[in-house]
Amino acid sequence: MIADVTKNLNWIAVDWGTSRLRLWLMDAAGKILDHRTSDQGMASLSPDGFEPALLALLGDALPENGHVPVICCGMAGSRQGWAEAPYVRTPCAPPSIGNATQVATGDPRLQVFLLPGLEQQSPADVMRGEETQIAGFLSTEPDFDGVLCLPGTHCKWAHISAGEVVSFRTFMTGELFALLSGQSVLRHSVSTGGWDDDAFRTAVGEAMARPAAVSASLFSIRAESLLNGMPADTARARLSGLLLGLELGGARPYWLGRDIAVLGESGIAAAYCNALAAQAAQVRSVPGQHMTLNGLRAARAHIGEFKP
């Protein structure tokens, strides 16, 4: 198996996150030969630790001779990463290999390119990693004109037109949910799983209609639990709905009256779709499983454009 991978290996696609490292060994046709992961994310590494972490995960898959292009997106190119790949300013097409930063390696077989993220000056915002997902989406829907929603710990809303990211905004909704459900007084009332669709939809509408009262509504979750025995699943859904309602209210200039594609089909992506549909928005979900890899494939297709 390893001999076949080494024989057919043409390039390596890497998604280097804060806590995880994912890579795909690819052949010349862009097909996956092998997929590997580790917990050697950016947060656990110093700059001189990135190459050893990569080599440890590659194992004996590298050929003995020659250069193998390694195209990385994500936090390896951050200021705290392997080397800084400077942001590209919007409006712009999702950055590709022509914007990449090449890093020197001790192993001559590695030819490492770090893709940059995107920056926006006003209002100030940045993304690193999501721009490759956007590139992957546009590789399948190049004529898309609308808004791409990328749910996550820090959800991104990106206005896409004519193949460019016109502008974007980041909302810390996922991180706020984690903090409130795990470290605030609400941790005593909120379950770690389970859901209540009705409670979620009601809370979304409530937050959008009365955003100034959300802080009080959040404490009411605890009070309802103590006084009226609100189920923990309902409390969890209500907390999520209140926070997502605030986000939808803030992101209204992005999604109102535009086509919306939400990256992902289940979990939090489904919650975004449900909340937007309840606002009569034109929303659809897009499978997100291979979107990052598709973006890395798109970058590999333009490797001849790289200028040291």
MOJOQUI-V139199 format. One line per field, one symbol per residue. ss: DSSP state (~ for helix, > for strand, _ for the rest). Layout:
ss=???
This chain:
ss=_~~~~~~~__>>>>>>____>>>>>>_____>>>>>>>___~~~__~~~~~~~~~~~~_________>>>>>>>~~~__________>>__>____~~~_>>>______>>>>>___>>>____>>>__~~~~~~~~~~~_____>>>>>____>>>>>>>__>>>>>>>>_~~~~~~~~~~~_~~~~________~~~~~~~~~~~~~_~~~~~~~~~~~~~~~~~~___~~~~~~~~~~~~~~~~~~~_~~~~___>>>>>____~~~~~~~~~~____>>>>>____~~~~~~~~~~__~~~___
